Amino acid sequence: MGEFDLIAAYFTRPVRQAALGVGDDCALLAPSPGMQLATSSDMLVEGRHFLSTVQPERLGHKALAVNLSDLAACGARPLAFTLALALPRVDEAFLAGFSRGLLALADAHDCELVGGDTTQGPLNICITVFGEVPPGQALLRSGARAGDDLYVSGTVGDARLALEAFRGQVALPGDAFERTRRAMELPVPRVTLGLALRGLASSAIDVSDGLLGDLGHILRRSGVGATVEVDTLPCSADLAAQPEALRRECGLAGGDDYELLFTAPQTAAARVAAAARECGVPVTRIGRIEASPGLRLGDAHGRPVAHTFGAFDHFKT
């Protein structure tokens, strides 16, 4: 099977929203009148972002999910995406599963595949996603203000716990391992919540490199500080069963969660809760934004918690 046969067999579909999709030198997108275009790219490299043992269908899902999560953090509605795929060889079983997982998630979010590229090389997946957002309504990292509440959606830490199990550092019962592995390999992009937070959240980011590290981006861009109440951090029963040190490391610095970390004025607390209920996504208040620069941790009794957690960095690990 050649390159163009591969594209035709697994990645060519009629477009419904885009003006022009796969088959020409460029795709043509037509955002709704008056809307701004939001775009983001993420690259997944085998051995760096995913294990060789991951099922192709799950890999296809995650490849798009991490990009949709960026749109969610911006409060943008998905429109379309492109796929650049490097493959060591043509493996039709892999391609069938990968495209199935990829396109199922695309269909769930009405996001069309409109172009891209394929080549031979080490397994590498790069997706660029496009969305739309009304002018002035995009959620940014720069809007947090002193006095805002700090929230996170869902639960955090399971993806890191699964990685520790894969590394042989943690022993998990079979059911717990499968649940945490699912969290790592099948993240749920919080697109609906991101849309609901437009006009409510003052800033937002998705948790990809660790909650504290990603929070640091908000604090720097907003010129503020924060206190995180570590014992309020939402986690699964599987993570809650682990020793405190591991629980905190996974939840605060684990990354790969793709939950939304956001701030909102205290006066918006009831509306934030209502938006979360309407979306069916739990959100938890985990701290507050403060005028004093820096990031501080406190326990349930208000005592300071020392830490050395940092963000994941591809060139420092």
MONORCOR-V533821 format. One record per residue. N is the residue number from 1. RES is the residue in three letters. OMEGA is omega in degrees with one decimal (NA if undefined). D_FIRST is the distance of its C-alpha to the first C-alpha in Angstrom with 1 decimal. Layout:
N|RES|OMEGA|D_FIRST, N|RES|OMEGA|D_FIRST
This chain:
1|MET|179.2|0.0, 2|GLY|-175.8|3.8, 3|GLU|-174.6|6.9, 4|PHE|172.3|8.3, 5|ASP|179.0|6.0, 6|LEU|-179.7|6.3, 7|ILE|-179.1|9.9, 8|ALA|-175.1|10.6, 9|ALA|-169.8|9.6, 10|TYR|-170.5|11.6, 11|PHE|179.0|13.9, 12|THR|179.1|15.2, 13|ARG|174.7|18.6, 14|PRO|177.3|21.7, 15|VAL|179.9|24.3, 16|ARG|-177.5|27.8, 17|GLN|179.5|29.7, 18|ALA|177.4|28.0, 19|ALA|179.2|28.9, 20|LEU|-176.7|25.3, 21|GLY|-175.4|22.1, 22|VAL|172.5|18.4, 23|GLY|177.6|17.6, 24|ASP|-178.0|20.4, 25|ASP|177.3|21.5, 26|CYS|167.3|23.7, 27|ALA|178.4|24.2, 28|LEU|179.3|27.8, 29|LEU|179.8|29.8, 30|ALA|177.2|33.2, 31|PRO|178.3|35.3, 32|SER|-179.3|38.3, 33|PRO|176.4|41.4, 34|GLY|-177.9|43.3, 35|MET|172.8|40.7, 36|GLN|179.1|39.5, 37|LEU|175.3|35.9, 38|ALA|-178.6|35.1, 39|THR|-179.9|32.0, 40|SER|177.7|30.9, 41|SER|172.4|28.0, 42|ASP|178.6|27.2, 43|MET|175.9|24.9, 44|LEU|-177.0|24.0, 45|VAL|179.7|23.4, 46|GLU|-179.3|22.8, 47|GLY|178.3|26.1, 48|ARG|-177.8|28.0, 49|HIS|179.4|27.5, 50|PHE|-179.4|25.9, 51|LEU|-179.2|25.9, 52|SER|-177.8|23.0, 53|THR|-177.1|24.3, 54|VAL|177.1|23.8, 55|GLN|-178.1|22.0, 56|PRO|-179.3|18.8, 57|GLU|178.4|20.4, 58|ARG|178.8|23.5, 59|LEU|176.6|21.8, 60|GLY|177.2|20.3, 61|HIS|-174.6|23.8, 62|LYS|-178.7|25.5, 63|ALA|178.2|23.4, 64|LEU|-176.9|24.7, 65|ALA|-177.0|28.0, 66|VAL|176.5|29.2, 67|ASN|176.5|28.8, 68|LEU|177.7|30.4, 69|SER|175.9|33.2, 70|ASP|176.2|33.9, 71|LEU|178.9|34.4, 72|ALA|-178.9|36.6, 73|ALA|177.8|38.7, 74|CYS|-176.7|39.2, 75|GLY|-175.9|40.1, 76|ALA|176.1|37.3, 77|ARG|-178.4|35.6, 78|PRO|175.6|31.7, 79|LEU|-171.2|30.2, 80|ALA|176.5|26.6, 81|PHE|172.2|24.2, 82|THR|-177.6|21.4, 83|LEU|170.2|18.7, 84|ALA|-170.4|17.7, 85|LEU|172.2|15.3, 86|ALA|-177.9|14.8, 87|LEU|176.1|12.7, 88|PRO|-179.1|13.4, 89|ARG|175.9|9.9, 90|VAL|178.9|7.0, 91|ASP|-171.8|9.3, 92|GLU|177.1|8.9, 93|ALA|176.4|12.7, 94|PHE|-177.1|13.5, 95|LEU|179.8|11.7, 96|ALA|179.5|13.4, 97|GLY|-178.9|16.7, 98|PHE|-178.2|16.6, 99|SER|178.9|16.0, 100|ARG|178.8|18.6, 101|GLY|179.4|21.2, 102|LEU|-172.7|20.6, 103|LEU|174.9|20.9, 104|ALA|178.2|23.7, 105|LEU|176.9|25.8, 106|ALA|179.3|25.0, 107|ASP|-178.8|26.3, 108|ALA|-178.7|29.3, 109|HIS|176.6|30.3, 110|ASP|-176.0|29.4, 111|CYS|-169.9|27.2, 112|GLU|170.6|24.3, 113|LEU|-172.1|21.0, 114|VAL|179.2|21.4, 115|GLY|179.4|19.1, 116|GLY|-176.7|18.0, 117|ASP|172.2|15.5, 118|THR|177.4|12.6, 119|THR|176.7|12.7, 120|GLN|179.6|12.5, 121|GLY|176.7|15.8, 122|PRO|-175.0|18.0, 123|LEU|-174.9|17.4, 124|ASN|-176.2|19.2, 125|ILE|177.0|19.5, 126|CYS|179.1|21.7, 127|ILE|170.1|22.8, 128|THR|-175.5|25.4, 129|VAL|-179.8|27.4, 130|PHE|177.1|29.9, 131|GLY|178.9|32.9, 132|GLU|-177.9|36.3, 133|VAL|178.4|39.9, 134|PRO|178.9|43.3, 135|PRO|177.7|45.0, 136|GLY|-177.6|47.2, 137|GLN|178.4|45.8, 138|ALA|173.7|43.0, 139|LEU|-176.1|43.6, 140|LEU|176.7|44.1, 141|ARG|-168.5|44.9, 142|SER|-172.2|48.1, 143|GLY|-178.0|50.2, 144|ALA|-179.1|51.7, 145|ARG|177.4|55.5, 146|ALA|-177.7|58.2, 147|GLY|177.8|59.2, 148|ASP|169.6|55.7, 149|ASP|178.3|54.4, 150|LEU|-176.1|51.2, 151|TYR|167.5|48.8, 152|VAL|178.2|45.5, 153|SER|173.3|43.4, 154|GLY|175.5|42.4, 155|THR|-179.6|42.7, 156|VAL|173.4|41.7, 157|GLY|-176.0|41.1, 158|ASP|-179.5|39.0, 159|ALA|178.4|35.7, 160|ARG|178.5|37.8, 161|LEU|177.0|39.4, 162|ALA|179.3|36.1, 163|LEU|177.9|35.1, 164|GLU|176.6|38.4, 165|ALA|176.8|37.8, 166|PHE|-179.9|34.4, 167|ARG|-178.5|36.4, 168|GLY|-179.4|39.0, 169|GLN|-178.5|41.7, 170|VAL|174.9|42.4, 171|ALA|179.6|42.6, 172|LEU|172.5|41.7, 173|PRO|-175.4|42.1, 174|GLY|-178.6|39.0, 175|ASP|179.8|39.4, 176|ALA|178.4|40.2, 177|PHE|-179.9|37.2, 178|GLU|179.4|34.9, 179|ARG|-178.8|36.6, 180|THR|176.4|36.5, 181|ARG|177.9|32.9, 182|ARG|178.0|32.1, 183|ALA|-179.7|34.0, 184|MET|-171.9|32.0, 185|GLU|-177.8|28.5, 186|LEU|179.4|29.2, 187|PRO|-179.2|31.7, 188|VAL|178.4|33.1, 189|PRO|-173.1|33.3, 190|ARG|-176.0|36.8, 191|VAL|-177.7|36.1, 192|THR|178.5|38.8, 193|LEU|178.6|41.4, 194|GLY|177.7|40.6, 195|LEU|-178.4|41.3, 196|ALA|-177.4|44.4, 197|LEU|175.9|45.7, 198|ARG|-178.2|45.8, 199|GLY|178.1|49.5, 200|LEU|-178.5|50.4, 201|ALA|176.8|48.7, 202|SER|175.7|50.0, 203|SER|179.8|47.1, 204|ALA|174.9|43.8, 205|ILE|173.4|40.9, 206|ASP|-175.5|38.3, 207|VAL|179.5|38.7, 208|SER|-175.4|35.7, 209|ASP|-177.7|37.5, 210|GLY|-173.0|40.6, 211|LEU|-177.4|43.3, 212|LEU|178.6|45.9, 213|GLY|179.3|43.7, 214|ASP|174.1|42.3, 215|LEU|178.4|45.9, 216|GLY|177.6|46.8, 217|HIS|177.3|44.7, 218|ILE|-176.8|46.7, 219|LEU|-179.9|50.0, 220|ARG|-178.0|49.4, 221|ARG|-177.4|48.2, 222|SER|-179.5|51.1, 223|GLY|-178.2|53.7, 224|VAL|173.6|54.9, 225|GLY|-178.6|55.1, 226|ALA|166.9|54.6, 227|THR|176.8|55.7, 228|VAL|178.8|53.3, 229|GLU|-166.4|54.9, 230|VAL|-177.2|52.8, 231|ASP|175.5|54.2, 232|THR|-175.6|53.0, 233|LEU|-176.7|49.3, 234|PRO|178.6|47.4, 235|CYS|179.0|45.6, 236|SER|176.1|44.3, 237|ALA|179.5|46.5, 238|ASP|178.6|44.2, 239|LEU|179.8|44.9, 240|ALA|-178.7|48.5, 241|ALA|-177.3|49.1, 242|GLN|176.6|48.3, 243|PRO|-174.9|51.0, 244|GLU|-177.0|52.1, 245|ALA|179.4|50.8, 246|LEU|179.6|47.2, 247|ARG|-178.9|47.4, 248|ARG|179.7|48.5, 249|GLU|-179.8|45.9, 250|CYS|-176.2|43.0, 251|GLY|-174.2|44.4, 252|LEU|-172.5|45.5, 253|ALA|-173.4|43.0, 254|GLY|-178.3|40.0, 255|GLY|178.7|37.7, 256|ASP|-178.8|34.3, 257|ASP|-178.8|36.4, 258|TYR|167.4|35.4, 259|GLU|178.0|38.7, 260|LEU|173.3|40.8, 261|LEU|-173.4|43.8, 262|PHE|177.8|46.2, 263|THR|177.7|49.8, 264|ALA|177.1|52.2, 265|PRO|178.0|55.9, 266|GLN|-179.0|58.1, 267|THR|-179.2|59.3, 268|ALA|-173.0|55.8, 269|ALA|-178.7|55.6, 270|ALA|179.8|56.3, 271|ARG|175.0|53.7, 272|VAL|179.1|51.1, 273|ALA|-180.0|51.8, 274|ALA|178.6|51.6, 275|ALA|179.3|48.3, 276|ALA|178.8|46.9, 277|ARG|-178.9|48.2, 278|GLU|179.5|46.8, 279|CYS|-175.8|43.3, 280|GLY|-179.8|43.7, 281|VAL|178.9|43.1, 282|PRO|172.1|45.9, 283|VAL|-177.1|47.1, 284|THR|173.5|49.6, 285|ARG|-174.7|52.1, 286|ILE|179.9|51.9, 287|GLY|-176.6|54.2, 288|ARG|175.8|55.7, 289|ILE|-176.1|55.4, 290|GLU|-179.6|58.3, 291|ALA|-178.0|59.8, 292|SER|-178.5|60.2, 293|PRO|176.3|57.1, 294|GLY|-179.2|55.3, 295|LEU|-177.5|53.6, 296|ARG|176.5|55.8, 297|LEU|175.7|55.3, 298|GLY|178.2|57.9, 299|ASP|-175.7|58.2, 300|ALA|-179.7|59.7, 301|HIS|179.1|63.2, 302|GLY|-180.0|62.6, 303|ARG|178.8|62.6, 304|PRO|177.0|60.4, 305|VAL|178.4|57.4, 306|ALA|178.9|56.5, 307|HIS|175.1|52.8, 308|THR|-177.1|50.6, 309|PHE|175.5|47.4, 310|GLY|179.7|45.1, 311|ALA|172.6|41.8, 312|PHE|-179.9|38.5, 313|ASP|-175.0|37.6, 314|HIS|-175.3|34.4, 315|PHE|178.0|36.4, 316|LYS|-177.8|39.4, 317|THR|NA|38.0
